[in-house]
């Protein structure tokens, strides 16, 4: 009488091969899930900032915080502000734009100013400035003095200032409709221009208090950034915001501006 055959067990090598195959199948899906989670969290950050901007405007003549077009504040740019009729008080430590939302209490947690998809280690919450370009938001409360090693705040969100000819002005809930974009997670600096955090587009905050994801599959925004050119060319910056981020608005081609 034949004995029943015992079921054959997997060898260690076979188990490792199966695990490797499963990992190869699952890793892309897990990577996409993580990226989607970061994009969603970023959108929530910008929605909070949009709502904070609306609250700020309610207490400040319907105007969002003023901001010049350059990345960092300087004595010269403040002088130009004054020449153009922007008389917002300069807060200690150089706070301006979205920094004023924290300085004035509309934003309690400065971590909201940092996109979860950002991979630049020098530009994150708690990062210390290593050069004149600044660093991330110092840990703890909003400081009155950033100290000798950090003269200003550098976040991963780009704040918009409207550019009327040669005059900067604050975004206004009265003059500008709720379809106007005023902040986005397009990172901008004078050395690298505009960069993605989410591969296919940007989260954008609007003056009616909402945020949404704007696709840029053709990398058209990056094509226009021009690295350092984007940093210094106010017309180019304004065109990018108007053309790609503002909603239900019609503008002329870039060459006609």
C-alpha positions in Angstrom: 0.0 0.0 0.0 1.5 3.4 -1.0 2.1 6.0 1.6 0.4 9.4 1.1 2.9 12.0 -0.1 3.6 14.8 2.3 3.0 18.3 1.0 6.2 19.9 -0.2 7.3 23.0 1.8 8.7 26.1 0.2 12.4 26.5 0.5 13.8 29.8 1.9 15.0 30.9 -1.5 11.6 30.3 -3.0 10.0 32.3 -0.2 12.4 35.2 -0.8 11.6 35.1 -4.5 7.9 35.3 -3.8 8.4 38.2 -1.3 10.6 40.1 -3.9 7.9 39.7 -6.6 5.2 40.9 -4.3 7.3 43.9 -3.2 8.0 44.8 -6.9 4.2 44.7 -7.5 3.2 46.7 -4.3 6.0 49.3 -4.1 4.8 51.5 -7.0 1.3 51.4 -5.6 2.6 52.3 -2.1 4.7 55.1 -3.5 1.7 56.6 -5.3 -0.4 56.3 -2.2 2.3 58.2 -0.2 2.6 60.9 -2.8 -1.2 61.3 -2.9 -1.3 61.5 0.9 1.3 64.3 0.8 -0.5 66.1 -1.9 -3.8 65.9 0.1 -2.1 67.2 3.2 -0.5 70.0 1.3 -3.9 71.0 -0.1 -5.3 71.1 3.5 -2.4 73.3 4.5 -3.2 75.8 1.7 -6.9 75.7 2.6 -6.0 76.7 6.1 -3.8 79.5 4.8 -6.5 80.7 2.5 -9.0 80.9 5.3 -6.4 82.6 7.5 -5.9 85.2 4.7 -9.6 85.9 4.6 -9.7 86.4 8.4 -6.7 88.7 8.1 -8.4 90.7 5.3 -11.5 91.1 7.4 -9.4 93.0 10.0 -7.3 94.9 7.5 -9.5 96.9 5.1 -10.3 93.8 3.0 -6.6 93.4 2.0 -4.5 90.3 2.3 -0.9 90.8 3.6 1.2 92.9 1.2 4.2 91.3 -0.4 6.8 92.4 -2.9 7.7 90.1 -5.8 11.2 89.2 -4.6 11.7 86.2 -2.3 13.3 88.0 0.6 12.7 91.4 2.2 15.5 94.1 1.9 15.8 97.7 2.9 15.7 98.7 -0.8 12.5 96.8 -1.4 10.8 98.3 1.6 11.7 101.7 0.2 10.0 100.8 -3.1 7.0 99.7 -1.1 6.7 103.1 0.5 7.2 104.9 -2.9 4.3 102.9 -4.3 1.9 103.7 -1.4 2.2 100.4 0.5 2.5 101.6 4.1 2.0 98.3 5.9 4.0 98.2 9.1 7.2 96.3 9.0 7.1 93.6 11.7 10.1 92.7 13.8 12.3 90.0 12.2 11.2 90.9 8.7 7.8 89.2 8.7 5.7 89.9 5.6 3.3 88.0 3.2 2.1 84.8 4.8 4.5 85.3 7.7 2.1 88.0 8.9 -0.7 85.4 9.2 1.3 83.8 12.0 2.6 87.0 13.4 -0.9 88.3 13.8 -2.3 85.0 15.1 -4.4 83.7 12.2 -2.1 80.7 11.9 -1.2 79.0 15.2 1.2 76.3 13.9 3.9 77.5 11.5 4.3 73.9 10.2 1.3 74.7 8.0 3.7 76.8 5.9 5.6 73.8 4.7 4.5 71.3 2.0 4.8 67.7 3.1 6.2 66.9 -0.3 9.1 69.2 0.0 12.5 67.4 -0.1 14.8 70.3 0.5 16.3 69.8 3.9 17.3 73.4 4.3 13.8 74.7 3.8 11.6 73.1 6.4 10.1 73.8 9.8 12.9 74.3 12.3 15.7 74.6 9.8 18.4 77.1 10.7 19.8 79.5 8.1 23.2 78.6 6.8 23.5 81.6 4.4 21.9 85.0 3.7 19.0 83.2 1.9 17.4 82.3 5.3 16.1 79.0 6.6 12.9 77.4 7.8 10.5 78.7 10.5 12.3 78.5 14.0 10.8 76.0 16.3 8.5 77.4 19.0 6.6 80.7 19.1 6.9 83.4 16.4 10.1 85.2 17.4 10.5 89.0 17.5 14.1 88.6 16.5 15.3 85.8 14.2 18.9 86.2 15.5 22.2 86.7 13.6 22.0 83.3 11.8 18.5 83.7 10.5 17.3 87.1 9.2 14.1 86.1 7.6 11.7 83.1 7.0 11.8 80.9 4.0 8.8 78.6 3.5 8.0 76.2 0.7 4.9 78.2 -0.4 5.1 81.0 -2.9 3.0 84.1 -2.0 1.7 86.3 -4.7 1.7 90.1 -4.9 -0.4 91.7 -7.6 1.6 93.8 -10.0 -0.2 96.7 -11.6 2.3 98.1 -14.1 5.1 99.1 -11.8 3.2 99.2 -8.6 2.9 96.4 -6.1 -0.4 96.1 -4.2 -2.0 93.7 -1.8 -4.6 91.2 -2.9 -8.0 92.6 -2.0 -11.3 90.7 -1.3 -13.1 93.8 -2.8 -11.1 94.6 -5.9 -10.1 91.0 -6.6 -12.7 88.2 -6.9 -12.6 84.9 -5.1 -11.1 83.3 -8.2 -7.8 85.1 -7.6 -4.9 82.8 -6.5 -2.7 84.2 -3.8 -0.5 81.3 -2.7 0.8 78.1 -4.2 3.2 75.3 -3.4 5.3 76.2 -6.4 8.7 76.8 -4.8 10.6 79.8 -6.1 14.0 81.1 -5.4 16.6 83.1 -7.4 18.9 80.2 -8.1 16.4 77.5 -9.2 13.2 79.2 -10.3 9.9 77.3 -10.0 9.9 73.7 -8.9 7.4 70.9 -8.4 6.5 69.3 -5.0 3.9 66.9 -6.5 5.3 66.0 -9.9 2.2 66.8 -12.0 1.1 70.2 -10.7 0.5 72.6 -7.8 -1.9 73.1 -4.9 -3.2 76.6 -5.0 -5.0 78.8 -2.4 -7.7 81.3 -3.4 -9.1 84.4 -1.9 -12.5 82.9 -1.2 -10.9 80.5 1.3 -10.6 77.3 -0.7 -7.7 75.4 -2.3 -7.4 73.1 -5.2 -4.9 71.1 -7.3 -3.9 72.6 -10.7 -2.4 70.2 -13.1 0.7 71.1 -15.2 1.3 67.9 -17.1 3.1 69.7 -19.9 5.5 71.5 -17.4 4.4 74.8 -18.9 5.0 76.7 -15.7 8.5 75.3 -15.3 9.2 76.2 -18.9 8.4 79.8 -18.2 10.3 80.0 -14.9 13.7 80.7 -16.4 15.6 80.0 -13.1 16.9 83.4 -11.9 14.9 85.1 -14.7 11.7 84.2 -13.0 12.9 85.6 -9.7 13.6 89.1 -11.2 11.0 89.3 -13.9 7.9 90.6 -12.2 5.9 90.5 -15.5 6.8 86.8 -15.9 5.8 86.0 -12.4 2.5 87.8 -12.8 1.8 86.1 -16.1 2.3 82.6 -14.5 -0.2 83.4 -11.7 -2.8 84.9 -14.0 -2.6 82.3 -16.8 -2.3 79.1 -14.8 -3.7 79.7 -11.3 -6.4 82.4 -11.5 -9.8 80.9 -12.3 -12.5 82.1 -14.8 -10.3 84.9 -16.0 -9.0 85.8 -19.5 -5.6 87.3 -20.0 -3.4 88.3 -23.0 -0.5 86.1 -24.1 2.8 86.6 -22.2 4.5 88.5 -25.1 1.8 91.2 -25.0 2.3 92.1 -21.4 
